[in-house]
Amino acid sequence: MEPDEKKQIFERKWYTHPPLRNALIAGLLTGIAFGLGRLEILPSFKIGSLEITSHLVEIGIYAVAMVLGGYYWTREGLEELVEKKEIGIEILMLVATIGAAALGVWEEAALLVFLYGAAEGVEEFTFARTRASIRKLLDLAPKEARVLVNGEEIIIPAESLEPGDVFLVRPGESIPTDGLIIKGRSSVDEAPVTGESLPVEKKEGMKVFAATINQEGMLEVRATAAFEDNTLSKMIHLVEEAQEQKGKAQLFIEKFGRRYSPAVLLGAVALTAIPPLFGFPWSDWAARAVVFLVAAAPCALVMSTPVAIAAGIGKAGRNGVLIKGGIHLENLGKIQAVAFDKTGTLTKGKPMVTDIIPFQGDELGILCLAYSLERYSEHPLARAIVEKAVTAGGQCPEVTDFSAIAGYGVTGKVGNRTVYVGKPGLFRRFGFDSRALPHLEKLRNDGKTVMLIGTEDSLEGIIAFKDEIRPQAKEVIERLHGLGLRSVMLTGDHEATARAVAAELGIEEIKADLKPEDKIKAIEDLEQQYGAVAMVGDGINDAPALARATVGIAMGTAGTDAAIEAADIALMADDLAKLAYAIKLGKKARRISLENIAFSLVVLGFLIPTALAGIMSVALAVLCHESSELLAVANGLRAARG
């Protein structure tokens, strides 16, 4: 469905949706024909020598109703038959309609067309609105932007904005596209993009996103993305793509349907052809065959999962949770354990230097040495060292031959010495001074992360860091435990540090001293132990583990393409509480899908035997069949509520 069509779905009243409109007209004509026929007030007349009886007039009205009501779904079924060489439910209903008419039960044939067409129209309209609902977020983005050109304010269409343009956003206005604040301070409501309920304080140098709402001060913003490439547009595109992707259950049901529907048609042919060979009345068994076609059609089964999946993904997208396909929402519902990266996930990811313990020289000298080696690194601990050193001042030496030691630290030459900064494990191979051990134990027991500085011959100092735990982390862990899930921490930190953080949060299990490749093995072990495992990380650094987990969840990814690509699910806000929401939603959508599947099978289990036994009419079979389909759709929509 194209964007314009999706917009029309929202603007259109349900009864003007073409398949529904035709079905309603067909129902009206069927009711008129039935009523007039029973009242025996239909006229009889002649056209030349041809006598048109009242019964023929009644049949004519039924026929018009059938053509109108069956136009859309018949065309769809024939296209599927011709293009894909597949017999779908529409073909079963078409054959049943023709069969009922051939048997002379025109009112039942017309009723079948009306009820099936109405149910299909409601299903299609509801499903289209569900899949397109995320696009309504675009209405929150302004249609115009106030652009500064040579100091003058000019109003242009928001869609014309290009990266580098500078625009103004007044209090109460929506931001037209992504950008960086170059002047001004304000609080911004980011709920449309991140689902964050509270406004976020913004100042110069900070990012803002399209469709978010400036609440207080005037902002001057430099655009970083064109309208079609901004975070909101990408998010909507991702959700729409995800809603088209199918889960394992849906794929299995569709595969089953491709074999089941032809088998039903073959069964109906057999019911019509075989009993008369043994002397049974053809008309009785032909009628049973028509009822069987209606009763055995798997409409509710086919719709058991897609509505729940589409509704769940759309609901999540509107709350700042991007689920990148039906398979991932389905897998969320199977999760038995959740593994967390520590830094940036359970903690804020902004560690600060808390202790500097020199064994040679003084604190400033140790800090400067560490700064020289870490100044170009993007690691959170490196940034903490840089911030501390800049604040402290002092002359820091130049470093040459810099290189990283994967999973351990960095090294470089200061003068004629090769200096190392990194984990204690890096220095263990050098047999470092035992003086460090008491300090390490105490710092780790306090929940601090430690790095050592020195050469292969001597240990020169220790730097300790503390990363503030996210305020909502403990509550989220408790909510996950309430859902019956196991919590695990995966970290490169020392076990004592990890245990201190885990104890504060109530995390049940830790795996510490892990290098990136070790996290993959840890995920595999957890899956062996518990079953389906979700891995929660900050996107890029944890990409291998995110990719290996049953479900990889990256958080705080608004405006970050790489982080969104790294995971199956992206939490747009830097809000851990969205994790519990996403898992609960996944479990709800999966539960609803399973309910629908079970309900559909029970309905088929009831309708098929009664159809074969000849104790159900076409009208009753149609009523039961279409009611079950609409109930499956209505139940699926519950995934978007709450």
C-alpha positions as CSV (number, residue, x, y, z in Angstrom):
1,M,0.0,0.0,0.0
2,E,1.4,3.4,-1.1
3,P,1.6,6.3,1.4
4,D,-1.3,8.2,-0.4
5,E,-3.5,5.1,-0.1
6,K,-2.6,4.8,3.6
7,K,-3.6,8.4,4.1
8,Q,-6.9,7.8,2.3
9,I,-7.6,4.9,4.6
10,F,-7.6,7.3,7.6
11,E,-9.7,10.0,5.8
12,R,-12.3,7.5,4.5
13,K,-15.3,6.4,6.6
14,W,-15.5,2.7,7.0
15,Y,-18.7,2.3,5.1
16,T,-17.2,4.1,2.0
17,H,-14.3,1.6,1.8
18,P,-15.1,0.0,-1.7
19,P,-15.3,-3.7,-0.7
20,L,-17.4,-2.8,2.4
21,R,-19.6,-0.4,0.4
22,N,-20.3,-3.1,-2.2
23,A,-21.0,-5.7,0.5
24,L,-23.5,-3.4,2.2
25,I,-25.3,-2.7,-1.1
26,A,-25.3,-6.4,-1.7
27,G,-26.8,-7.0,1.7
28,L,-29.5,-4.4,1.1
29,L,-30.4,-5.9,-2.2
30,T,-30.5,-9.4,-0.7
31,G,-32.8,-8.2,2.0
32,I,-35.1,-6.4,-0.5
33,A,-35.3,-9.5,-2.7
34,F,-36.0,-11.8,0.3
35,G,-38.7,-9.5,1.7
36,L,-40.4,-8.9,-1.6
37,G,-40.3,-12.6,-2.5
38,R,-41.9,-13.6,0.8
39,L,-44.6,-10.9,0.5
40,E,-45.2,-12.1,-3.1
41,I,-45.5,-8.6,-4.5
42,L,-42.8,-8.9,-7.1
43,P,-44.2,-8.2,-10.6
44,S,-44.4,-10.6,-13.5
45,F,-44.2,-9.1,-17.0
46,K,-43.5,-10.0,-20.6
47,I,-40.7,-8.8,-22.9
48,G,-42.0,-9.7,-26.4
49,S,-42.8,-13.4,-26.2
50,L,-40.6,-13.9,-23.1
51,E,-42.4,-14.1,-19.8
52,I,-40.5,-12.7,-16.8
53,T,-42.0,-14.3,-13.7
54,S,-41.8,-12.8,-10.2
55,H,-39.4,-15.6,-9.3
56,L,-37.0,-14.6,-12.1
57,V,-37.2,-11.0,-10.9
58,E,-36.2,-12.2,-7.4
59,I,-33.3,-14.3,-8.8
60,G,-32.2,-11.3,-10.9
61,I,-32.0,-9.1,-7.8
62,Y,-30.0,-11.8,-6.0
63,A,-27.7,-12.1,-9.0
64,V,-27.0,-8.4,-9.0
65,A,-26.3,-8.5,-5.3
66,M,-23.9,-11.4,-5.8
67,V,-22.0,-9.6,-8.6
68,L,-21.7,-6.4,-6.6
69,G,-20.8,-8.0,-3.3
70,G,-18.4,-10.6,-4.7
71,Y,-16.5,-8.3,-7.2
72,Y,-13.5,-7.4,-5.1
73,W,-12.8,-10.7,-3.3
74,T,-13.6,-12.8,-6.5
75,R,-11.1,-10.6,-8.5
76,E,-8.5,-11.1,-5.7
77,G,-9.0,-14.9,-5.7
78,L,-8.8,-15.2,-9.5
79,E,-5.6,-13.0,-9.6
80,E,-4.0,-15.3,-7.0
81,L,-5.0,-18.4,-9.0
82,V,-3.7,-17.0,-12.3
83,E,-0.5,-15.3,-11.1
84,K,0.5,-17.5,-8.2
85,K,-1.2,-20.8,-9.3
86,E,-2.6,-21.0,-5.7
87,I,-6.2,-21.8,-4.6
88,G,-7.1,-19.4,-1.8
89,I,-10.1,-19.0,0.4
90,E,-11.7,-16.7,-2.2
91,I,-11.9,-19.6,-4.7
92,L,-13.5,-21.8,-2.1
93,M,-16.2,-19.2,-1.5
94,L,-16.6,-18.6,-5.2
95,V,-17.2,-22.3,-5.9
96,A,-19.6,-22.4,-2.9
97,T,-21.5,-19.4,-4.2
98,I,-21.8,-20.9,-7.7
99,G,-22.8,-24.3,-6.2
100,A,-25.5,-22.8,-4.0
101,A,-26.9,-20.9,-7.0
102,A,-26.8,-24.1,-9.1
103,L,-28.8,-25.8,-6.4
104,G,-31.4,-23.1,-6.6
105,V,-30.8,-21.6,-3.1
106,W,-30.2,-18.1,-4.4
107,E,-31.0,-16.4,-1.2
108,E,-28.3,-18.4,0.6
109,A,-25.8,-17.8,-2.2
110,A,-26.5,-14.1,-2.0
111,L,-26.3,-14.2,1.8
112,L,-22.9,-16.0,1.5
113,V,-21.6,-13.2,-0.8
114,F,-22.9,-10.5,1.5
115,L,-21.5,-11.9,4.8
116,Y,-18.2,-13.0,3.3
117,G,-17.7,-9.7,1.5
118,A,-18.6,-7.7,4.6
119,A,-16.3,-9.7,6.8
120,E,-13.4,-9.5,4.3
121,G,-14.1,-5.7,3.9
122,V,-14.0,-5.1,7.7
123,E,-10.9,-7.2,8.0
124,E,-9.1,-5.5,5.1
125,F,-10.1,-2.0,6.3
126,T,-9.1,-2.7,9.9
127,F,-5.9,-4.3,8.9
128,A,-5.0,-1.4,6.6
129,R,-5.7,1.1,9.3
130,T,-3.6,-0.9,11.8
131,R,-0.6,-1.1,9.5
132,A,-0.9,2.5,8.5
133,S,-1.5,4.0,12.0
134,I,2.1,4.9,12.6
135,R,2.0,7.2,9.6
136,K,-0.3,9.5,11.5
137,L,2.8,10.7,13.4
138,L,3.7,12.6,10.3
139,D,0.8,14.9,11.0
140,L,2.7,16.1,14.0
141,A,5.5,17.5,11.9
142,P,4.9,21.1,10.7
143,K,4.2,21.7,7.0
144,E,6.3,24.9,7.0
145,A,9.7,25.9,8.4
146,R,11.0,29.4,9.4
147,V,14.4,29.5,7.6
148,L,17.1,32.1,8.2
149,V,18.6,33.4,4.9
150,N,21.1,36.3,5.2
151,G,19.6,37.2,8.6
152,E,16.0,37.3,7.3
153,E,13.3,34.9,8.3
154,I,11.6,33.1,5.3
155,I,8.8,30.6,5.5
156,I,9.3,27.6,3.2
157,P,7.7,24.1,3.0
158,A,9.2,21.8,5.5
159,E,9.8,19.2,2.8
160,S,12.2,21.7,1.1
161,L,14.6,21.8,4.1
162,E,18.2,20.6,3.3
163,P,21.1,19.7,5.6
164,G,22.9,22.9,6.6
165,D,19.8,25.1,6.5
166,V,19.2,27.2,9.7
167,F,15.7,27.4,11.0
168,L,13.9,28.9,13.9
169,V,11.5,27.1,16.3
170,R,9.3,29.3,18.5
171,P,7.7,28.1,21.8
172,G,4.8,25.7,21.2
173,E,5.9,24.9,17.6
174,S,6.9,21.5,16.3
175,I,10.5,21.0,15.0
176,P,10.3,20.4,11.2
177,T,13.4,18.1,10.8
178,D,16.4,16.8,12.7
179,G,19.0,19.2,13.6
180,L,21.6,20.6,16.1
181,I,20.8,23.6,18.3
182,I,23.2,26.4,17.5
183,K,21.5,29.0,19.7
184,G,19.0,28.9,22.6
185,R,17.8,26.7,25.4
186,S,14.4,25.0,25.9
187,S,12.6,21.9,27.0
188,V,11.4,19.7,24.2
189,D,8.6,17.1,24.2
190,E,10.1,14.1,22.4
191,A,7.2,11.7,22.9
192,P,6.4,11.4,19.2
193,V,9.9,9.9,18.4
194,T,11.1,8.4,21.6
195,G,7.9,7.7,23.6
196,E,9.6,9.6,26.5
197,S,6.8,11.0,28.6
198,L,8.8,13.9,30.3
199,P,10.2,16.9,28.4
200,V,13.9,16.8,27.8
201,E,16.1,19.9,28.5
202,K,18.0,21.0,25.4
203,K,20.8,23.5,24.9
204,E,23.4,24.5,22.3
205,G,25.1,21.6,20.6
206,M,22.4,19.1,21.4
207,K,20.3,17.1,18.9
208,V,16.6,17.7,18.3
209,F,14.3,15.5,16.2
210,A,11.5,16.1,13.7
211,A,7.9,16.4,15.1
212,T,9.1,17.0,18.6
213,I,7.6,20.0,20.3
214,N,9.5,23.0,21.6
215,Q,7.9,24.1,24.8
216,E,9.6,27.2,26.2
217,G,12.5,29.2,24.6
218,M,13.3,30.2,21.0
219,L,15.6,27.7,19.3
220,E,17.9,28.3,16.3
221,V,18.7,25.0,14.7
222,R,20.9,23.8,11.9
223,A,19.3,21.0,9.9
224,T,21.2,17.7,9.8
225,A,18.7,15.8,7.6
226,A,16.2,16.5,4.9
227,F,12.6,15.9,5.8
228,E,12.4,12.5,4.0
229,D,15.6,11.4,5.8
230,N,14.9,12.5,9.4
231,T,14.5,10.3,12.4
232,L,10.7,10.3,12.3
233,S,10.5,9.4,8.6
234,K,13.0,6.6,9.0
235,M,11.2,5.3,12.1
236,I,7.9,5.2,10.2
237,H,9.5,3.5,7.2
238,L,11.1,0.9,9.5
239,V,7.7,0.2,11.2
240,E,5.9,-0.1,7.9
241,E,8.5,-2.5,6.6
242,A,8.4,-4.5,9.9
243,Q,4.6,-4.9,9.7
244,E,5.0,-6.5,6.2
245,Q,7.5,-9.1,7.6
246,K,6.0,-12.3,9.0
247,G,6.6,-14.4,12.0
248,K,7.2,-18.2,12.0
249,A,3.6,-19.0,13.0
250,Q,2.2,-16.8,10.3
251,L,4.5,-18.3,7.6
252,F,3.6,-21.8,8.8
253,I,-0.2,-21.0,8.6
254,E,0.2,-19.6,5.1
255,K,2.2,-22.6,4.0
256,F,-0.5,-24.8,5.5
257,G,-3.2,-22.8,3.8
258,R,-1.6,-23.3,0.4
259,R,-2.0,-27.1,0.8
260,Y,-5.2,-27.1,2.9
261,S,-7.4,-25.0,0.6
262,P,-6.9,-27.2,-2.5
263,A,-7.6,-30.2,-0.3
264,V,-10.9,-28.7,0.8
265,L,-11.9,-28.0,-2.8
266,L,-10.9,-31.6,-3.7
267,G,-13.0,-32.9,-0.8
268,A,-16.0,-30.9,-1.9
269,V,-15.7,-32.4,-5.4
270,A,-15.4,-35.9,-3.9
271,L,-18.6,-35.2,-1.8
272,T,-20.4,-34.2,-5.0
273,A,-19.2,-37.1,-7.2
274,I,-18.7,-40.2,-5.0
275,P,-21.9,-40.7,-3.0
276,P,-24.2,-40.7,-6.1
277,L,-22.2,-43.6,-7.5
278,F,-23.5,-45.6,-4.6
279,G,-27.1,-44.5,-5.1
280,F,-27.3,-41.5,-2.8
281,P,-29.2,-38.5,-4.0
282,W,-26.9,-36.1,-5.9
283,S,-28.7,-32.9,-4.7
284,D,-28.3,-33.8,-1.0
285,W,-24.5,-34.4,-1.3
286,A,-24.0,-31.4,-3.5
287,A,-25.6,-29.3,-0.8
288,R,-23.4,-30.8,1.8
289,A,-20.4,-30.1,-0.5
290,V,-21.4,-26.4,-0.6
291,V,-21.8,-26.2,3.2
292,F,-18.4,-28.0,3.6
293,L,-16.6,-25.5,1.4
294,V,-17.9,-22.7,3.6
295,A,-17.4,-24.5,6.9
296,A,-13.8,-25.7,6.1
297,A,-12.5,-22.4,4.7
298,P,-9.7,-21.3,7.1
299,C,-10.4,-17.6,7.2
300,A,-10.1,-17.2,11.0
301,L,-7.0,-19.3,11.1
302,V,-5.3,-17.3,8.3
303,M,-6.1,-14.0,10.2
304,S,-5.1,-15.5,13.6
305,T,-1.6,-13.9,13.7
306,P,-1.2,-11.0,11.2
307,V,-3.6,-8.6,12.9
308,A,-2.0,-9.1,16.3
309,I,1.5,-8.7,14.9
310,A,0.7,-5.6,12.9
311,A,-1.2,-4.0,15.8
312,G,1.6,-4.8,18.2
313,I,4.3,-3.4,16.0
314,G,2.3,-0.2,15.3
315,K,1.6,0.3,19.0
316,A,5.2,-0.2,19.9
317,G,6.3,2.3,17.2
318,R,4.0,5.0,18.5
319,N,5.7,4.5,21.9
320,G,9.3,4.8,20.7
321,V,10.0,1.0,20.4
322,L,11.0,-0.1,16.9
323,I,10.4,-3.8,16.3
324,K,11.9,-4.7,13.0
325,G,9.7,-7.6,12.0
326,G,6.9,-10.0,13.0
327,I,9.5,-12.7,13.9
328,H,11.1,-10.4,16.5
329,L,7.8,-9.5,18.2
330,E,7.0,-13.2,18.2
331,N,10.4,-14.0,19.7
332,L,9.9,-11.3,22.4
333,G,6.9,-13.4,23.6
334,K,9.2,-16.4,24.0
335,I,11.9,-14.7,26.1
336,Q,12.9,-16.6,29.2
337,A,16.1,-14.6,30.2
338,V,17.3,-11.1,29.7
339,A,21.1,-10.4,29.5
340,F,22.2,-6.8,30.1
341,D,25.4,-5.1,29.1
342,K,26.4,-3.1,32.2
343,T,28.0,0.2,31.0
344,G,25.6,2.4,29.2
345,T,22.7,0.0,29.7
346,L,22.3,-0.6,33.4
347,T,24.4,2.5,34.1
348,K,24.2,5.9,32.5
349,G,27.4,5.2,30.5
350,K,29.1,8.3,31.8
351,P,31.6,7.1,34.4
352,M,33.6,9.6,36.4
353,V,37.1,9.3,37.8
354,T,36.7,8.8,41.6
355,D,40.2,7.7,42.8
356,I,43.8,8.1,41.5
357,I,46.4,6.1,43.5
358,P,50.0,6.7,42.4
359,F,52.8,4.2,43.1
360,Q,55.3,6.4,41.3
361,G,55.1,10.2,41.1
362,D,51.9,12.1,42.0
363,E,48.2,11.9,41.0
364,L,48.5,14.6,38.3
365,G,51.4,12.8,36.7
366,I,49.4,9.5,36.6
367,L,46.4,11.3,35.2
368,C,48.4,13.0,32.5
369,L,50.0,9.8,31.5
370,A,46.6,8.1,31.1
371,Y,45.3,11.2,29.3
372,S,48.1,11.1,26.7
373,L,47.2,7.4,25.9
374,E,43.4,7.7,26.0
375,R,42.8,11.2,24.5
376,Y,41.8,9.8,21.1
377,S,39.7,6.9,22.3
378,E,35.9,6.9,22.3
379,H,35.6,4.4,25.2
380,P,33.5,5.8,28.1
381,L,36.4,5.3,30.6
382,A,38.7,7.1,28.2
383,R,36.3,10.1,28.0
384,A,36.2,10.2,31.8
385,I,40.0,10.4,32.0
386,V,40.0,13.2,29.4
387,E,37.4,15.2,31.2
388,K,39.3,14.8,34.5
389,A,42.6,15.8,33.0
390,V,41.2,18.9,31.2
391,T,39.7,20.0,34.5
392,A,43.0,19.4,36.4
393,G,45.2,21.1,33.8
394,G,48.9,20.4,33.6
395,Q,51.4,19.6,30.8
396,C,50.8,16.0,29.4
397,P,53.5,14.2,27.4
398,E,53.1,13.3,23.7
399,V,52.6,9.6,22.8
400,T,53.8,7.8,19.7
401,D,53.2,4.3,18.3
402,F,49.8,4.2,19.9
403,S,47.7,1.0,19.5
404,A,44.8,-0.7,21.1
405,I,44.9,-4.1,22.7
406,A,41.5,-5.6,22.0
407,G,39.6,-6.4,25.1
408,Y,42.4,-5.2,27.5
409,G,43.4,-1.6,26.9
410,V,45.9,0.6,25.0
411,T,49.6,1.1,24.7
412,G,52.0,3.7,23.3
413,K,55.5,5.2,23.7
414,V,56.2,8.1,26.0
415,G,59.7,9.1,25.3
416,N,61.7,5.8,25.2
417,R,59.2,3.9,27.4
418,T,56.4,1.7,26.3
419,V,53.4,2.5,28.6
420,Y,50.2,0.6,29.1
421,V,46.8,1.6,30.3
422,G,44.2,-1.1,30.8
423,K,42.6,-3.8,32.8
424,P,44.5,-5.6,35.6
425,G,44.5,-8.7,33.4
426,L,46.7,-6.8,31.0
427,F,49.3,-6.4,33.7
428,R,48.9,-9.8,35.2
429,R,51.2,-11.2,32.4
430,F,53.9,-8.8,33.6
431,G,53.7,-10.0,37.2
432,F,52.6,-6.6,38.6
433,D,53.5,-5.3,42.0
434,S,51.4,-7.0,44.8
435,R,51.0,-3.5,46.4
436,A,48.0,-3.0,44.0
437,L,46.0,-6.0,45.2
438,P,44.5,-4.5,48.5
439,H,43.5,-1.4,46.6
440,L,41.9,-3.3,43.7
441,E,39.9,-5.5,46.1
442,K,38.6,-2.5,48.1
443,L,37.7,-0.4,45.0
444,R,35.9,-3.3,43.3
445,N,33.9,-4.1,46.4
446,D,32.7,-0.5,46.3
447,G,31.4,-1.2,42.8
448,K,34.1,0.7,41.0
449,T,35.9,-0.1,37.8
450,V,39.7,0.1,37.8
451,M,42.4,0.7,35.3
452,L,46.2,0.3,35.8
453,I,49.0,2.5,34.3
454,G,52.5,1.3,34.0
455,T,55.2,-0.5,31.9
456,E,56.2,-4.1,31.6
457,D,58.7,-3.5,34.5
458,S,56.7,-1.4,36.9
459,L,53.2,-0.5,38.0
460,E,52.9,3.3,38.3
461,G,49.3,3.8,39.4
462,I,45.6,3.0,39.6
463,I,42.7,5.0,38.4
464,A,39.2,4.1,39.6
465,F,35.8,5.0,38.0
466,K,32.2,4.9,39.1
467,D,29.3,4.9,36.7
468,E,26.0,6.0,38.1
469,I,23.3,3.4,37.9
470,R,20.2,4.3,36.0
471,P,17.4,5.4,38.4
472,Q,14.8,3.1,36.8
473,A,17.1,0.1,36.4
474,K,16.2,-1.6,39.7
475,E,12.4,-1.2,39.1
476,V,12.8,-2.7,35.5
477,I,14.7,-5.7,36.9
478,E,11.9,-6.3,39.4
479,R,9.3,-6.0,36.6
480,L,11.1,-8.6,34.5
481,H,11.3,-10.9,37.5
482,G,7.5,-10.4,37.9
483,L,7.1,-11.6,34.3
484,G,9.0,-14.8,35.3
485,L,12.2,-13.9,33.5
486,R,15.8,-14.5,34.6
487,S,18.2,-11.5,34.7
488,V,21.9,-11.8,33.8
489,M,24.6,-9.2,33.6
490,L,27.3,-9.5,30.9
491,T,30.3,-7.2,31.5
492,G,34.0,-6.8,30.8
493,D,34.4,-5.6,34.4
494,H,36.0,-7.6,37.2
495,E,33.6,-9.9,39.0
496,A,33.8,-8.0,42.3
497,T,32.7,-4.8,40.6
498,A,29.9,-6.6,38.7
499,R,28.7,-8.3,41.9
500,A,28.4,-5.0,43.7
501,V,26.3,-3.5,40.8
502,A,24.2,-6.7,40.5
503,A,23.5,-6.8,44.3
504,E,22.3,-3.2,44.2
505,L,19.9,-4.0,41.3
506,G,18.8,-7.4,42.3
507,I,20.3,-9.1,39.2
508,E,20.3,-12.9,39.7
509,E,23.4,-13.9,37.7
510,I,26.6,-12.3,36.4
511,K,29.2,-13.2,33.8
512,A,32.2,-10.9,34.2
513,D,35.7,-10.3,32.7
514,L,34.2,-10.8,29.3
515,K,35.8,-9.7,26.0
516,P,33.3,-9.0,23.1
517,E,33.8,-12.6,21.7
518,D,33.1,-14.0,25.2
519,K,29.7,-12.4,25.3
520,I,28.7,-14.4,22.2
521,K,29.6,-17.6,24.0
522,A,27.8,-16.4,27.1
523,I,24.6,-15.8,25.1
524,E,24.9,-19.3,23.6
525,D,25.3,-20.8,27.1
526,L,22.3,-18.9,28.4
527,E,20.2,-20.1,25.5
528,Q,21.2,-23.7,26.3
529,Q,20.3,-23.2,29.9
530,Y,17.1,-21.1,29.7
531,G,15.8,-21.1,26.1
532,A,15.1,-17.8,24.3
533,V,17.4,-15.0,25.5
534,A,17.2,-11.2,24.9
535,M,20.4,-9.2,24.9
536,V,20.2,-5.5,25.8
537,G,23.1,-3.2,24.9
538,D,24.0,0.2,23.6
539,G,24.0,-0.9,20.0
540,I,27.4,-0.7,18.3
541,N,29.8,-2.0,21.0
542,D,27.6,-5.0,21.7
543,A,26.6,-5.7,18.1
544,P,28.0,-9.3,17.9
545,A,26.1,-10.3,21.1
546,L,23.0,-8.5,20.0
547,A,23.1,-10.3,16.7
548,R,23.6,-13.7,18.3
549,A,20.8,-13.4,20.9
550,T,17.2,-14.6,20.2
551,V,16.3,-10.9,20.3
552,G,18.9,-8.1,20.3
553,I,17.7,-4.9,21.8
554,A,19.6,-1.6,21.4
555,M,18.6,1.3,23.6
556,G,18.9,5.1,23.3
557,T,19.1,4.9,19.5
558,A,17.2,8.0,18.4
559,G,19.0,9.5,15.4
560,T,21.6,6.8,15.4
561,D,21.4,4.7,12.2
562,A,24.2,2.3,13.1
563,A,22.7,1.4,16.5
564,I,19.2,0.8,14.9
565,E,20.8,-1.5,12.3
566,A,22.7,-3.5,15.0
567,A,19.6,-4.9,16.7
568,D,16.3,-6.6,16.2
569,I,14.5,-4.0,18.4
570,A,15.5,-0.4,19.0
571,L,14.4,1.6,22.0
572,M,14.5,5.2,20.7
573,A,14.6,6.8,24.2
574,D,17.5,6.3,26.6
575,D,14.9,4.8,28.9
576,L,15.3,1.2,30.2
577,A,11.6,1.1,31.3
578,K,10.7,0.6,27.6
579,L,12.4,-2.8,27.8
580,A,9.8,-4.2,30.2
581,Y,7.0,-2.6,28.0
582,A,8.4,-4.2,24.9
583,I,8.7,-7.7,26.4
584,K,5.2,-7.4,27.9
585,L,3.8,-6.4,24.5
586,G,5.6,-9.3,22.8
587,K,4.1,-11.7,25.3
588,K,0.6,-10.2,24.9
589,A,0.8,-10.3,21.1
590,R,2.0,-14.0,21.1
591,R,-0.7,-14.9,23.6
592,I,-3.4,-13.3,21.5
593,S,-2.0,-15.1,18.3
594,L,-2.1,-18.5,20.1
595,E,-5.7,-17.7,21.4
596,N,-6.8,-17.0,17.8
597,I,-5.1,-20.1,16.4
598,A,-6.8,-22.3,19.1
599,F,-10.1,-20.6,18.6
600,S,-9.9,-21.0,14.8
601,L,-9.1,-24.7,15.1
602,V,-12.0,-25.3,17.5
603,V,-14.4,-23.5,15.1
604,L,-13.1,-25.7,12.2
605,G,-13.4,-28.8,14.4
606,F,-17.1,-27.9,15.0
607,L,-18.1,-26.7,11.5
608,I,-16.5,-29.5,9.4
609,P,-18.2,-32.5,11.1
610,T,-21.6,-30.7,11.2
611,A,-21.2,-29.8,7.5
612,L,-20.4,-33.4,6.6
613,A,-23.2,-34.7,8.7
614,G,-25.7,-32.6,6.7
615,I,-27.1,-30.9,9.8
616,M,-26.1,-27.3,8.9
617,S,-27.4,-25.0,6.2
618,V,-25.4,-22.8,4.0
619,A,-26.7,-19.7,5.8
620,L,-25.8,-21.0,9.2
621,A,-22.4,-22.1,8.0
622,V,-21.7,-18.7,6.6
623,L,-22.9,-16.9,9.7
624,C,-20.7,-19.1,12.0
625,H,-17.7,-18.8,9.6
626,E,-17.7,-15.1,9.2
627,S,-18.5,-14.4,12.9
628,S,-15.4,-16.4,13.8
629,E,-13.3,-14.4,11.4
630,L,-14.4,-11.1,12.8
631,L,-13.9,-12.3,16.3
632,A,-10.3,-13.3,15.4
633,V,-9.7,-9.8,13.9
634,A,-11.2,-8.1,17.0
635,N,-9.1,-10.2,19.4
636,G,-6.0,-9.4,17.4
637,L,-6.6,-5.7,17.7
638,R,-6.2,-6.1,21.5
639,A,-2.5,-6.1,21.0
640,A,-2.7,-2.4,20.3
641,R,-4.5,-1.6,23.5
642,G,-3.2,-1.0,27.1
